């Protein structure tokens, strides 16, 4: 294996370990010692690739947002229509939010402003535009209501994306973030859909649930 490949592999392991711990316990609670222990590496190895914990957090967020954006574009291109696109993205986000601690956003904003700015830019730029594009697509396909005020609904939906990160609304010991996300997406989707769209939502949901049952039985 080339040296550059070894370096990339080490960095990828560190980032994955960091994300795994941060998502579960928040940013403040996790130390570089714990990340080193999770990877089986020394702290010296971590600091050979990252200046400090803030640098690691910022890189974790940057790479995770990049992966989300790439997956979103993939689903836009792969999906048959706007409804399938949104449901596929919902499934992906469910796996991402599973076992995630709602405190992560508060920790990021308070202790890692550079990472938080990346997140804000992602939400206000890429995510808002993706919602807008999906709405326009759905209207053109006759699956979303033509009278929908796109710019208002975009911002309502964007705000709803954040509600799972508010423990005062959804306490973590009572609500799983992936559950909140899924209910929120479906509520939004049924709200903007036409009758034709409603039928398609139910069709895709039934197919997705059947696939999940098959996976569970085969596991």
TAGI-V405227 format. One line per field, one symbol per residue. ss: DSSP state (H for helix, E for strand, L for the rest). psi: psi as a letter, one per 40 degrees, with the letter a starting at -180 (. if undefined). Layout:
ss: ???
psi: ???
This chain:
ss: LLHHHHHHHHHHHHHHHHHHHHHHHLLLLLLHHHHHHHHLLLHHHHHHHLLLHHHHHHHHHHHHHHHHHHHHHHHHHHLLLHHHHHHHHHHHHHHHHLLLLLHHHHHHHHHLHHHHHHHHHHHHHHHHHHHHHHHHHHHHLLLELLLLLHHHHHHHHHHHHHHHHLLLLLLLLLLLHHHHHHHHHHHHHHHHELHHHHHHHHHHHHHHHHHHHHHHHHL
psi: hiddddddddddddddddddddddeiddehidddddddeeiiddddeddhdaddddddddddddddddddddddddddididddddddddddddddehehheedddddddegddddddddddddcdddddddddddddddeedihdehgddddddddddddedeegeddghdedhhdddddddddddddddeiiddddddddddddddddddddddde.
